[in-house]
Amino acid sequence: MMVDRDGARTFPAFPVDAVNPGAAGDAFCGALAVAVAERQPIARVLRFANAAAALACSVPGAEAALPTRHAIERLLRKQM
C-alpha cells in the first residue's frame, strides 16, 4: 500500500508457489531502491519491488533466492 496526498493505493502481491519467504523483504527493498534510483514512476517502483519479493519466495534459501532483473522483468511482462 502506498499513501500520498492523493490518497491510498494498493499494489497486490504476485501469486507464486511460496517455498521460503526468508529473502522476500531483502528482495523488495533492493528492487525498490533500484527502481527509485532509476527514477521510475512510483506505481512501477512498487510493482517492480513486489515482483522481486514474489520471486524470492519461490526459491529455497536466501541469497540464492534473490532474483535477477531479467527474472523480475519477465514476471512483470507475464502479469500485464
PDB file of N, CA, C and O in Angstrom:
ATOM      1  N   MET A   1       0.849  -1.170   0.000  1.00  0.00           N
ATOM      2  CA  MET A   1       0.000   0.000   0.000  1.00  0.00           C
ATOM      3  C   MET A   1       0.894   1.232   0.000  1.00  0.00           C
ATOM      4  O   MET A   1       1.944   1.273   0.641  1.00  0.00           O
ATOM      5  N   MET A   2       0.445   2.217  -0.731  1.00  0.00           N
ATOM      6  CA  MET A   2       1.143   3.498  -0.760  1.00  0.00           C
ATOM      7  C   MET A   2       0.142   4.581  -0.397  1.00  0.00           C
ATOM      8  O   MET A   2      -0.985   4.585  -0.893  1.00  0.00           O
ATOM      9  N   VAL A   3       0.547   5.484   0.454  1.00  0.00           N
ATOM     10  CA  VAL A   3      -0.300   6.600   0.830  1.00  0.00           C
ATOM     11  C   VAL A   3       0.448   7.883   0.507  1.00  0.00           C
ATOM     12  O   VAL A   3       1.585   8.079   0.935  1.00  0.00           O
ATOM     13  N   ASP A   4      -0.207   8.754  -0.255  1.00  0.00           N
ATOM     14  CA  ASP A   4       0.356  10.070  -0.542  1.00  0.00           C
ATOM     15  C   ASP A   4      -0.765  11.096  -0.447  1.00  0.00           C
ATOM     16  O   ASP A   4      -1.856  10.775   0.023  1.00  0.00           O
ATOM     17  N   ARG A   5      -0.517  12.297  -0.877  1.00  0.00           N
ATOM     18  CA  ARG A   5      -1.545  13.339  -0.716  1.00  0.00           C
ATOM     19  C   ARG A   5      -2.788  13.089  -1.562  1.00  0.00           C
ATOM     20  O   ARG A   5      -3.831  13.702  -1.335  1.00  0.00           O
ATOM     21  N   ASP A   6      -2.675  12.183  -2.543  1.00  0.00           N
ATOM     22  CA  ASP A   6      -3.829  11.821  -3.359  1.00  0.00           C
ATOM     23  C   ASP A   6      -4.652  10.691  -2.758  1.00  0.00           C
ATOM     24  O   ASP A   6      -5.702  10.338  -3.295  1.00  0.00           O
ATOM     25  N   GLY A   7      -4.190  10.122  -1.654  1.00  0.00           N
ATOM     26  CA  GLY A   7      -4.911   9.041  -1.005  1.00  0.00           C
ATOM     27  C   GLY A   7      -4.102   7.760  -0.939  1.00  0.00           C
ATOM     28  O   GLY A   7      -2.880   7.774  -1.088  1.00  0.00           O
ATOM     29  N   ALA A   8      -4.788   6.661  -0.715  1.00  0.00           N
ATOM     30  CA  ALA A   8      -4.142   5.357  -0.571  1.00  0.00           C
ATOM     31  C   ALA A   8      -4.392   4.514  -1.818  1.00  0.00           C
ATOM     32  O   ALA A   8      -5.485   4.512  -2.384  1.00  0.00           O
ATOM     33  N   ARG A   9      -3.347   3.799  -2.229  1.00  0.00           N
ATOM     34  CA  ARG A   9      -3.458   2.851  -3.343  1.00  0.00           C
ATOM     35  C   ARG A   9      -2.811   1.547  -2.917  1.00  0.00           C
ATOM     36  O   ARG A   9      -1.790   1.531  -2.228  1.00  0.00           O
ATOM     37  N   THR A  10      -3.421   0.466  -3.339  1.00  0.00           N
ATOM     38  CA  THR A  10      -2.839  -0.837  -3.030  1.00  0.00           C
ATOM     39  C   THR A  10      -2.195  -1.421  -4.284  1.00  0.00           C
ATOM     40  O   THR A  10      -2.620  -1.163  -5.410  1.00  0.00           O
ATOM     41  N   PHE A  11      -1.174  -2.202  -4.051  1.00  0.00           N
ATOM     42  CA  PHE A  11      -0.446  -2.891  -5.107  1.00  0.00           C
ATOM     43  C   PHE A  11      -0.375  -4.353  -4.704  1.00  0.00           C
ATOM     44  O   PHE A  11       0.461  -4.735  -3.884  1.00  0.00           O
ATOM     45  N   PRO A  12      -1.248  -5.173  -5.276  1.00  0.00           N
ATOM     46  CA  PRO A  12      -1.339  -6.563  -4.827  1.00  0.00           C
ATOM     47  C   PRO A  12      -0.067  -7.361  -5.092  1.00  0.00           C
ATOM     48  O   PRO A  12       0.711  -7.065  -6.000  1.00  0.00           O
ATOM     49  N   ALA A  13       0.105  -8.365  -4.275  1.00  0.00           N
ATOM     50  CA  ALA A  13       1.236  -9.276  -4.433  1.00  0.00           C
ATOM     51  C   ALA A  13       1.022 -10.139  -5.675  1.00  0.00           C
ATOM     52  O   ALA A  13      -0.106 -10.330  -6.129  1.00  0.00           O
ATOM     53  N   PHE A  14       2.110 -10.647  -6.207  1.00  0.00           N
ATOM     54  CA  PHE A  14       2.052 -11.566  -7.341  1.00  0.00           C
ATOM     55  C   PHE A  14       1.845 -12.979  -6.804  1.00  0.00           C
ATOM     56  O   PHE A  14       2.502 -13.372  -5.840  1.00  0.00           O
ATOM     57  N   PRO A  15       0.949 -13.744  -7.407  1.00  0.00           N
ATOM     58  CA  PRO A  15       0.736 -15.116  -6.937  1.00  0.00           C
ATOM     59  C   PRO A  15       1.910 -16.016  -7.316  1.00  0.00           C
ATOM     60  O   PRO A  15       2.297 -16.087  -8.482  1.00  0.00           O
ATOM     61  N   VAL A  16       2.465 -16.692  -6.334  1.00  0.00           N
ATOM     62  CA  VAL A  16       3.555 -17.645  -6.557  1.00  0.00           C
ATOM     63  C   VAL A  16       3.363 -18.824  -5.613  1.00  0.00           C
ATOM     64  O   VAL A  16       2.641 -18.731  -4.620  1.00  0.00           O
ATOM     65  N   ASP A  17       4.010 -19.918  -5.931  1.00  0.00           N
ATOM     66  CA  ASP A  17       4.054 -21.049  -5.009  1.00  0.00           C
ATOM     67  C   ASP A  17       5.191 -20.782  -4.034  1.00  0.00           C
ATOM     68  O   ASP A  17       6.359 -20.996  -4.358  1.00  0.00           O
ATOM     69  N   ALA A  18       4.850 -20.318  -2.852  1.00  0.00           N
ATOM     70  CA  ALA A  18       5.863 -19.922  -1.874  1.00  0.00           C
ATOM     71  C   ALA A  18       6.567 -21.143  -1.293  1.00  0.00           C
ATOM     72  O   ALA A  18       5.934 -22.114  -0.879  1.00  0.00           O
ATOM     73  N   VAL A  19       7.892 -21.064  -1.275  1.00  0.00           N
ATOM     74  CA  VAL A  19       8.730 -22.109  -0.714  1.00  0.00           C
ATOM     75  C   VAL A  19       9.385 -21.604   0.572  1.00  0.00           C
ATOM     76  O   VAL A  19       9.436 -22.315   1.576  1.00  0.00           O
ATOM     77  N   ASN A  20       9.885 -20.363   0.527  1.00  0.00           N
ATOM     78  CA  ASN A  20      10.603 -19.793   1.661  1.00  0.00           C
ATOM     79  C   ASN A  20      10.548 -18.273   1.559  1.00  0.00           C
ATOM     80  O   ASN A  20      11.116 -17.711   0.622  1.00  0.00           O
ATOM     81  N   PRO A  21       9.889 -17.596   2.482  1.00  0.00           N
ATOM     82  CA  PRO A  21       9.785 -16.143   2.415  1.00  0.00           C
ATOM     83  C   PRO A  21      10.978 -15.402   3.017  1.00  0.00           C
ATOM     84  O   PRO A  21      10.944 -14.178   3.147  1.00  0.00           O
ATOM     85  N   GLY A  22      12.025 -16.128   3.383  1.00  0.00           N
ATOM     86  CA  GLY A  22      13.146 -15.526   4.118  1.00  0.00           C
ATOM     87  C   GLY A  22      13.818 -14.336   3.459  1.00  0.00           C
ATOM     88  O   GLY A  22      14.275 -13.432   4.159  1.00  0.00           O
ATOM     89  N   ALA A  23      13.892 -14.307   2.134  1.00  0.00           N
ATOM     90  CA  ALA A  23      14.592 -13.212   1.450  1.00  0.00           C
ATOM     91  C   ALA A  23      13.635 -12.213   0.809  1.00  0.00           C
ATOM     92  O   ALA A  23      14.071 -11.306   0.100  1.00  0.00           O
ATOM     93  N   ALA A  24      12.349 -12.368   1.049  1.00  0.00           N
ATOM     94  CA  ALA A  24      11.366 -11.505   0.392  1.00  0.00           C
ATOM     95  C   ALA A  24      11.560 -10.026   0.734  1.00  0.00           C
ATOM     96  O   ALA A  24      11.503  -9.172  -0.150  1.00  0.00           O
ATOM     97  N   GLY A  25      11.785  -9.731   1.989  1.00  0.00           N
ATOM     98  CA  GLY A  25      11.975  -8.333   2.391  1.00  0.00           C
ATOM     99  C   GLY A  25      13.225  -7.724   1.794  1.00  0.00           C
ATOM    100  O   GLY A  25      13.211  -6.574   1.355  1.00  0.00           O
ATOM    101  N   ASP A  26      14.309  -8.489   1.776  1.00  0.00           N
ATOM    102  CA  ASP A  26      15.557  -8.004   1.176  1.00  0.00           C
ATOM    103  C   ASP A  26      15.376  -7.762  -0.317  1.00  0.00           C
ATOM    104  O   ASP A  26      15.839  -6.754  -0.849  1.00  0.00           O
ATOM    105  N   ALA A  27      14.696  -8.696  -0.994  1.00  0.00           N
ATOM    106  CA  ALA A  27      14.455  -8.547  -2.427  1.00  0.00           C
ATOM    107  C   ALA A  27      13.586  -7.322  -2.701  1.00  0.00           C
ATOM    108  O   ALA A  27      13.856  -6.560  -3.629  1.00  0.00           O
ATOM    109  N   PHE A  28      12.546  -7.135  -1.895  1.00  0.00           N
ATOM    110  CA  PHE A  28      11.657  -5.985  -2.058  1.00  0.00           C
ATOM    111  C   PHE A  28      12.441  -4.681  -1.899  1.00  0.00           C
ATOM    112  O   PHE A  28      12.353  -3.790  -2.743  1.00  0.00           O
ATOM    113  N   CYS A  29      13.204  -4.577  -0.817  1.00  0.00           N
ATOM    114  CA  CYS A  29      13.942  -3.334  -0.547  1.00  0.00           C
ATOM    115  C   CYS A  29      14.997  -3.050  -1.605  1.00  0.00           C
ATOM    116  O   CYS A  29      15.164  -1.907  -2.030  1.00  0.00           O
ATOM    117  N   GLY A  30      15.705  -4.086  -2.028  1.00  0.00           N
ATOM    118  CA  GLY A  30      16.722  -3.895  -3.060  1.00  0.00           C
ATOM    119  C   GLY A  30      16.118  -3.446  -4.376  1.00  0.00           C
ATOM    120  O   GLY A  30      16.623  -2.521  -5.013  1.00  0.00           O
ATOM    121  N   ALA A  31      15.036  -4.100  -4.788  1.00  0.00           N
ATOM    122  CA  ALA A  31      14.379  -3.732  -6.037  1.00  0.00           C
ATOM    123  C   ALA A  31      13.764  -2.338  -5.940  1.00  0.00           C
ATOM    124  O   ALA A  31      13.805  -1.574  -6.904  1.00  0.00           O
ATOM    125  N   LEU A  32      13.201  -2.009  -4.792  1.00  0.00           N
ATOM    126  CA  LEU A  32      12.645  -0.676  -4.569  1.00  0.00           C
ATOM    127  C   LEU A  32      13.730   0.380  -4.742  1.00  0.00           C
ATOM    128  O   LEU A  32      13.513   1.390  -5.412  1.00  0.00           O
ATOM    129  N   ALA A  33      14.895   0.152  -4.142  1.00  0.00           N
ATOM    130  CA  ALA A  33      16.000   1.106  -4.241  1.00  0.00           C
ATOM    131  C   ALA A  33      16.466   1.273  -5.686  1.00  0.00           C
ATOM    132  O   ALA A  33      16.734   2.390  -6.129  1.00  0.00           O
ATOM    133  N   VAL A  34      16.562   0.177  -6.411  1.00  0.00           N
ATOM    134  CA  VAL A  34      16.974   0.241  -7.815  1.00  0.00           C
ATOM    135  C   VAL A  34      15.991   1.073  -8.623  1.00  0.00           C
ATOM    136  O   VAL A  34      16.392   1.974  -9.360  1.00  0.00           O
ATOM    137  N   ALA A  35      14.710   0.774  -8.489  1.00  0.00           N
ATOM    138  CA  ALA A  35      13.689   1.462  -9.278  1.00  0.00           C
ATOM    139  C   ALA A  35      13.601   2.944  -8.914  1.00  0.00           C
ATOM    140  O   ALA A  35      13.408   3.781  -9.796  1.00  0.00           O
ATOM    141  N   VAL A  36      13.737   3.278  -7.642  1.00  0.00           N
ATOM    142  CA  VAL A  36      13.727   4.685  -7.229  1.00  0.00           C
ATOM    143  C   VAL A  36      14.954   5.403  -7.804  1.00  0.00           C
ATOM    144  O   VAL A  36      14.838   6.523  -8.301  1.00  0.00           O
ATOM    145  N   ALA A  37      16.129   4.762  -7.737  1.00  0.00           N
ATOM    146  CA  ALA A  37      17.354   5.364  -8.279  1.00  0.00           C
ATOM    147  C   ALA A  37      17.240   5.597  -9.786  1.00  0.00           C
ATOM    148  O   ALA A  37      17.838   6.530 -10.323  1.00  0.00           O
ATOM    149  N   GLU A  38      16.476   4.751 -10.455  1.00  0.00           N
ATOM    150  CA  GLU A  38      16.263   4.912 -11.893  1.00  0.00           C
ATOM    151  C   GLU A  38      15.159   5.927 -12.207  1.00  0.00           C
ATOM    152  O   GLU A  38      14.857   6.188 -13.371  1.00  0.00           O
ATOM    153  N   ARG A  39      14.569   6.488 -11.165  1.00  0.00           N
ATOM    154  CA  ARG A  39      13.507   7.491 -11.292  1.00  0.00           C
ATOM    155  C   ARG A  39      12.281   6.965 -12.040  1.00  0.00           C
ATOM    156  O   ARG A  39      11.654   7.676 -12.825  1.00  0.00           O
ATOM    157  N   GLN A  40      11.965   5.710 -11.772  1.00  0.00           N
ATOM    158  CA  GLN A  40      10.764   5.130 -12.366  1.00  0.00           C
ATOM    159  C   GLN A  40       9.537   5.711 -11.669  1.00  0.00           C
ATOM    160  O   GLN A  40       9.629   6.140 -10.519  1.00  0.00           O
ATOM    161  N   PRO A  41       8.399   5.732 -12.345  1.00  0.00           N
ATOM    162  CA  PRO A  41       7.158   6.192 -11.693  1.00  0.00           C
ATOM    163  C   PRO A  41       6.838   5.299 -10.495  1.00  0.00           C
ATOM    164  O   PRO A  41       7.143   4.106 -10.499  1.00  0.00           O
ATOM    165  N   ILE A  42       6.224   5.885  -9.478  1.00  0.00           N
ATOM    166  CA  ILE A  42       6.020   5.177  -8.217  1.00  0.00           C
ATOM    167  C   ILE A  42       5.213   3.884  -8.397  1.00  0.00           C
ATOM    168  O   ILE A  42       5.500   2.891  -7.728  1.00  0.00           O
ATOM    169  N   ALA A  43       4.234   3.875  -9.265  1.00  0.00           N
ATOM    170  CA  ALA A  43       3.469   2.638  -9.482  1.00  0.00           C
ATOM    171  C   ALA A  43       4.381   1.547 -10.037  1.00  0.00           C
ATOM    172  O   ALA A  43       4.260   0.386  -9.646  1.00  0.00           O
ATOM    173  N   ARG A  44       5.271   1.896 -10.921  1.00  0.00           N
ATOM    174  CA  ARG A  44       6.231   0.928 -11.484  1.00  0.00           C
ATOM    175  C   ARG A  44       7.213   0.487 -10.403  1.00  0.00           C
ATOM    176  O   ARG A  44       7.564  -0.691 -10.331  1.00  0.00           O
ATOM    177  N   VAL A  45       7.654   1.410  -9.571  1.00  0.00           N
ATOM    178  CA  VAL A  45       8.574   1.085  -8.474  1.00  0.00           C
ATOM    179  C   VAL A  45       7.975  -0.004  -7.588  1.00  0.00           C
ATOM    180  O   VAL A  45       8.644  -0.986  -7.264  1.00  0.00           O
ATOM    181  N   LEU A  46       6.730   0.170  -7.202  1.00  0.00           N
ATOM    182  CA  LEU A  46       6.095  -0.772  -6.278  1.00  0.00           C
ATOM    183  C   LEU A  46       5.778  -2.110  -6.940  1.00  0.00           C
ATOM    184  O   LEU A  46       5.891  -3.152  -6.294  1.00  0.00           O
ATOM    185  N   ARG A  47       5.390  -2.105  -8.198  1.00  0.00           N
ATOM    186  CA  ARG A  47       5.184  -3.379  -8.909  1.00  0.00           C
ATOM    187  C   ARG A  47       6.506  -4.122  -9.075  1.00  0.00           C
ATOM    188  O   ARG A  47       6.555  -5.341  -8.913  1.00  0.00           O
ATOM    189  N   PHE A  48       7.573  -3.400  -9.394  1.00  0.00           N
ATOM    190  CA  PHE A  48       8.900  -3.997  -9.560  1.00  0.00           C
ATOM    191  C   PHE A  48       9.350  -4.646  -8.250  1.00  0.00           C
ATOM    192  O   PHE A  48       9.838  -5.776  -8.245  1.00  0.00           O
ATOM    193  N   ALA A  49       9.183  -3.922  -7.139  1.00  0.00           N
ATOM    194  CA  ALA A  49       9.575  -4.444  -5.828  1.00  0.00           C
ATOM    195  C   ALA A  49       8.707  -5.634  -5.426  1.00  0.00           C
ATOM    196  O   ALA A  49       9.221  -6.612  -4.882  1.00  0.00           O
ATOM    197  N   ASN A  50       7.401  -5.567  -5.684  1.00  0.00           N
ATOM    198  CA  ASN A  50       6.525  -6.696  -5.375  1.00  0.00           C
ATOM    199  C   ASN A  50       6.904  -7.930  -6.184  1.00  0.00           C
ATOM    200  O   ASN A  50       6.880  -9.046  -5.666  1.00  0.00           O
ATOM    201  N   ALA A  51       7.251  -7.733  -7.440  1.00  0.00           N
ATOM    202  CA  ALA A  51       7.652  -8.861  -8.285  1.00  0.00           C
ATOM    203  C   ALA A  51       8.928  -9.505  -7.749  1.00  0.00           C
ATOM    204  O   ALA A  51       9.042 -10.730  -7.713  1.00  0.00           O
ATOM    205  N   ALA A  52       9.880  -8.683  -7.337  1.00  0.00           N
ATOM    206  CA  ALA A  52      11.133  -9.214  -6.781  1.00  0.00           C
ATOM    207  C   ALA A  52      10.866 -10.030  -5.523  1.00  0.00           C
ATOM    208  O   ALA A  52      11.427 -11.112  -5.352  1.00  0.00           O
ATOM    209  N   ALA A  53      10.016  -9.519  -4.648  1.00  0.00           N
ATOM    210  CA  ALA A  53       9.694 -10.233  -3.412  1.00  0.00           C
ATOM    211  C   ALA A  53       8.984 -11.556  -3.702  1.00  0.00           C
ATOM    212  O   ALA A  53       9.268 -12.570  -3.064  1.00  0.00           O
ATOM    213  N   ALA A  54       8.070 -11.542  -4.654  1.00  0.00           N
ATOM    214  CA  ALA A  54       7.350 -12.769  -5.003  1.00  0.00           C
ATOM    215  C   ALA A  54       8.313 -13.830  -5.521  1.00  0.00           C
ATOM    216  O   ALA A  54       8.238 -14.992  -5.121  1.00  0.00           O
ATOM    217  N   LEU A  55       9.204 -13.434  -6.400  1.00  0.00           N
ATOM    218  CA  LEU A  55      10.174 -14.393  -6.941  1.00  0.00           C
ATOM    219  C   LEU A  55      11.080 -14.946  -5.851  1.00  0.00           C
ATOM    220  O   LEU A  55      11.424 -16.128  -5.862  1.00  0.00           O
ATOM    221  N   ALA A  56      11.465 -14.092  -4.912  1.00  0.00           N
ATOM    222  CA  ALA A  56      12.342 -14.541  -3.820  1.00  0.00           C
ATOM    223  C   ALA A  56      11.664 -15.610  -2.968  1.00  0.00           C
ATOM    224  O   ALA A  56      12.338 -16.480  -2.416  1.00  0.00           O
ATOM    225  N   CYS A  57      10.348 -15.552  -2.856  1.00  0.00           N
ATOM    226  CA  CYS A  57       9.604 -16.551  -2.066  1.00  0.00           C
ATOM    227  C   CYS A  57       9.520 -17.909  -2.746  1.00  0.00           C
ATOM    228  O   CYS A  57       9.237 -18.917  -2.099  1.00  0.00           O
ATOM    229  N   SER A  58       9.762 -17.933  -4.033  1.00  0.00           N
ATOM    230  CA  SER A  58       9.541 -19.164  -4.792  1.00  0.00           C
ATOM    231  C   SER A  58      10.782 -20.048  -4.915  1.00  0.00           C
ATOM    232  O   SER A  58      10.758 -21.061  -5.614  1.00  0.00           O
ATOM    233  N   VAL A  59      11.862 -19.665  -4.239  1.00  0.00           N
ATOM    234  CA  VAL A  59      13.124 -20.415  -4.313  1.00  0.00           C
ATOM    235  C   VAL A  59      13.626 -20.664  -2.894  1.00  0.00           C
ATOM    236  O   VAL A  59      13.566 -19.759  -2.062  1.00  0.00           O
ATOM    237  N   PRO A  60      14.119 -21.869  -2.596  1.00  0.00           N
ATOM    238  CA  PRO A  60      14.663 -22.115  -1.257  1.00  0.00           C
ATOM    239  C   PRO A  60      15.971 -21.342  -1.036  1.00  0.00           C
ATOM    240  O   PRO A  60      16.697 -21.032  -1.981  1.00  0.00           O
ATOM    241  N   GLY A  61      16.239 -21.049   0.206  1.00  0.00           N
ATOM    242  CA  GLY A  61      17.465 -20.338   0.551  1.00  0.00           C
ATOM    243  C   GLY A  61      17.227 -18.847   0.629  1.00  0.00           C
ATOM    244  O   GLY A  61      16.101 -18.375   0.475  1.00  0.00           O
ATOM    245  N   ALA A  62      18.290 -18.111   0.870  1.00  0.00           N
ATOM    246  CA  ALA A  62      18.172 -16.655   0.973  1.00  0.00           C
ATOM    247  C   ALA A  62      18.900 -15.987  -0.187  1.00  0.00           C
ATOM    248  O   ALA A  62      18.265 -15.450  -1.095  1.00  0.00           O
ATOM    249  N   GLU A  63      20.216 -16.019  -0.159  1.00  0.00           N
ATOM    250  CA  GLU A  63      20.971 -15.342  -1.216  1.00  0.00           C
ATOM    251  C   GLU A  63      20.625 -15.912  -2.591  1.00  0.00           C
ATOM    252  O   GLU A  63      20.469 -15.158  -3.551  1.00  0.00           O
ATOM    253  N   ALA A  64      20.505 -17.216  -2.691  1.00  0.00           N
ATOM    254  CA  ALA A  64      20.178 -17.852  -3.970  1.00  0.00           C
ATOM    255  C   ALA A  64      18.779 -17.474  -4.451  1.00  0.00           C
ATOM    256  O   ALA A  64      18.486 -17.582  -5.642  1.00  0.00           O
ATOM    257  N   ALA A  65      17.920 -17.038  -3.545  1.00  0.00           N
ATOM    258  CA  ALA A  65      16.544 -16.694  -3.901  1.00  0.00           C
ATOM    259  C   ALA A  65      16.413 -15.290  -4.483  1.00  0.00           C
ATOM    260  O   ALA A  65      15.381 -14.966  -5.070  1.00  0.00           O
ATOM    261  N   LEU A  66      17.424 -14.460  -4.334  1.00  0.00           N
ATOM    262  CA  LEU A  66      17.319 -13.091  -4.835  1.00  0.00           C
ATOM    263  C   LEU A  66      17.272 -13.120  -6.366  1.00  0.00           C
ATOM    264  O   LEU A  66      18.184 -13.648  -7.004  1.00  0.00           O
ATOM    265  N   PRO A  67      16.213 -12.554  -6.956  1.00  0.00           N
ATOM    266  CA  PRO A  67      16.024 -12.666  -8.395  1.00  0.00           C
ATOM    267  C   PRO A  67      16.893 -11.695  -9.190  1.00  0.00           C
ATOM    268  O   PRO A  67      17.318 -10.657  -8.682  1.00  0.00           O
ATOM    269  N   THR A  68      17.143 -12.051 -10.431  1.00  0.00           N
ATOM    270  CA  THR A  68      17.839 -11.148 -11.345  1.00  0.00           C
ATOM    271  C   THR A  68      16.838 -10.149 -11.906  1.00  0.00           C
ATOM    272  O   THR A  68      15.627 -10.355 -11.827  1.00  0.00           O
ATOM    273  N   ARG A  69      17.346  -9.089 -12.461  1.00  0.00           N
ATOM    274  CA  ARG A  69      16.466  -8.112 -13.092  1.00  0.00           C
ATOM    275  C   ARG A  69      15.691  -8.766 -14.242  1.00  0.00           C
ATOM    276  O   ARG A  69      14.506  -8.494 -14.438  1.00  0.00           O
ATOM    277  N   HIS A  70      16.368  -9.621 -14.987  1.00  0.00           N
ATOM    278  CA  HIS A  70      15.721 -10.308 -16.103  1.00  0.00           C
ATOM    279  C   HIS A  70      14.503 -11.105 -15.609  1.00  0.00           C
ATOM    280  O   HIS A  70      13.445 -11.071 -16.237  1.00  0.00           O
ATOM    281  N   ALA A  71      14.652 -11.809 -14.504  1.00  0.00           N
ATOM    282  CA  ALA A  71      13.544 -12.597 -13.952  1.00  0.00           C
ATOM    283  C   ALA A  71      12.396 -11.690 -13.495  1.00  0.00           C
ATOM    284  O   ALA A  71      11.225 -12.015 -13.693  1.00  0.00           O
ATOM    285  N   ILE A  72      12.736 -10.568 -12.891  1.00  0.00           N
ATOM    286  CA  ILE A  72      11.708  -9.621 -12.443  1.00  0.00           C
ATOM    287  C   ILE A  72      10.943  -9.071 -13.647  1.00  0.00           C
ATOM    288  O   ILE A  72       9.712  -9.048 -13.650  1.00  0.00           O
ATOM    289  N   GLU A  73      11.672  -8.632 -14.658  1.00  0.00           N
ATOM    290  CA  GLU A  73      11.034  -8.076 -15.855  1.00  0.00           C
ATOM    291  C   GLU A  73      10.163  -9.121 -16.553  1.00  0.00           C
ATOM    292  O   GLU A  73       9.093  -8.794 -17.067  1.00  0.00           O
ATOM    293  N   ARG A  74      10.614 -10.368 -16.573  1.00  0.00           N
ATOM    294  CA  ARG A  74       9.833 -11.448 -17.195  1.00  0.00           C
ATOM    295  C   ARG A  74       8.509 -11.633 -16.451  1.00  0.00           C
ATOM    296  O   ARG A  74       7.459 -11.765 -17.078  1.00  0.00           O
ATOM    297  N   LEU A  75       8.557 -11.644 -15.110  1.00  0.00           N
ATOM    298  CA  LEU A  75       7.316 -11.770 -14.335  1.00  0.00           C
ATOM    299  C   LEU A  75       6.386 -10.586 -14.591  1.00  0.00           C
ATOM    300  O   LEU A  75       5.179 -10.772 -14.742  1.00  0.00           O
ATOM    301  N   LEU A  76       6.927  -9.386 -14.642  1.00  0.00           N
ATOM    302  CA  LEU A  76       6.099  -8.196 -14.907  1.00  0.00           C
ATOM    303  C   LEU A  76       5.429  -8.296 -16.277  1.00  0.00           C
ATOM    304  O   LEU A  76       4.256  -7.948 -16.412  1.00  0.00           O
ATOM    305  N   ARG A  77       6.139  -8.755 -17.275  1.00  0.00           N
ATOM    306  CA  ARG A  77       5.554  -8.896 -18.615  1.00  0.00           C
ATOM    307  C   ARG A  77       4.428  -9.931 -18.609  1.00  0.00           C
ATOM    308  O   ARG A  77       3.397  -9.731 -19.251  1.00  0.00           O
ATOM    309  N   LYS A  78       4.625 -11.037 -17.885  1.00  0.00           N
ATOM    310  CA  LYS A  78       3.605 -12.086 -17.830  1.00  0.00           C
ATOM    311  C   LYS A  78       2.348 -11.612 -17.112  1.00  0.00           C
ATOM    312  O   LYS A  78       1.257 -12.100 -17.407  1.00  0.00           O
ATOM    313  N   GLN A  79       2.472 -10.677 -16.182  1.00  0.00           N
ATOM    314  CA  GLN A  79       1.330 -10.240 -15.363  1.00  0.00           C
ATOM    315  C   GLN A  79       0.590  -9.037 -15.945  1.00  0.00           C
ATOM    316  O   GLN A  79      -0.388  -8.582 -15.352  1.00  0.00           O
ATOM    317  N   MET A  80       1.016  -8.525 -17.053  1.00  0.00           N
ATOM    318  CA  MET A  80       0.349  -7.331 -17.627  1.00  0.00           C
ATOM    319  C   MET A  80      -0.923  -7.679 -18.312  1.00  0.00           C
ATOM    320  O   MET A  80      -1.600  -6.798 -18.843  1.00  0.00           O
TER     321      MET A  80
END
